Amino acid sequence: MDLQLGTYDEEESAAKAYDLAALKFFGTSTQTNFPVTEYEKDLEMMEKKTKEDYLDILKRKSDRFSRGASKYRGVARHHGNTWEARIGNVGGKKSLYIGTYSTEEEAAHAYDVVAIKNKGTNAATNFDKSTYTRSITPGSNSACDVPSHAEDQPLPPTTTTSRHHIN
């Protein structure tokens, strides 16, 4: 099995990410770089997550996850106090503009929705995929754009709706 866990500046950080993935996939009897006792809090948290969701968490903790000035995947500061969401490699395009948003978190959620819609349940997201309960239907790679925390409300509108290109 070959899993991408992100890029790390420090060897120790990479080794710990490997250990955590190995513990999630193979249990506490697997060989690790550091004693399993160092991961007691992590083991409690990982029990509540699926393997895929836990891998997403590890990727988000990697040193090179963030793009631009944002801590979120696919999000960058736009003019002034707005945040732009873009996604790469969709429909043969190098980059697809999603829209601009008032907050970094709104842009990150918009990115997640488009990522799930276009890349299915294996998409790397900013937030736990359970946030999008209506976006991921069992046995399907299809998605809709309603985060569970927003009930039946759509994502917040972009601050420049005329430039919003995702339907």
Number of C-alpha atoms within 10 A of each C-alpha: 2 4 8 10 19 17 16 17 10 9 10 12 15 17 15 17 21 18 21 24 20 16 20 21 14 11 12 16 9 12 13 16 11 12 9 17 10 10 16 9 9 14 17 10 11 18 11 10 15 13 14 15 19 20 23 22 19 18 21 21 18 17 14 14 20 17 12 12 11 17 18 23 24 27 30 22 18 14 9 6 10 17 24 26 28 20 20 13 11 13 9 8 9 9 13 17 16 22 23 27 25 17 16 21 17 20 29 25 26 31 25 29 25 25 23 23 18 17 16 17 21 13 18 21 24 24 18 15 23 14 16 22 16 17 24 21 13 10 7 9 16 16 21 16 20 20 22 15 11 12 10 11 11 12 15 14 14 22 16 12 11 8 12 15 10 10 5
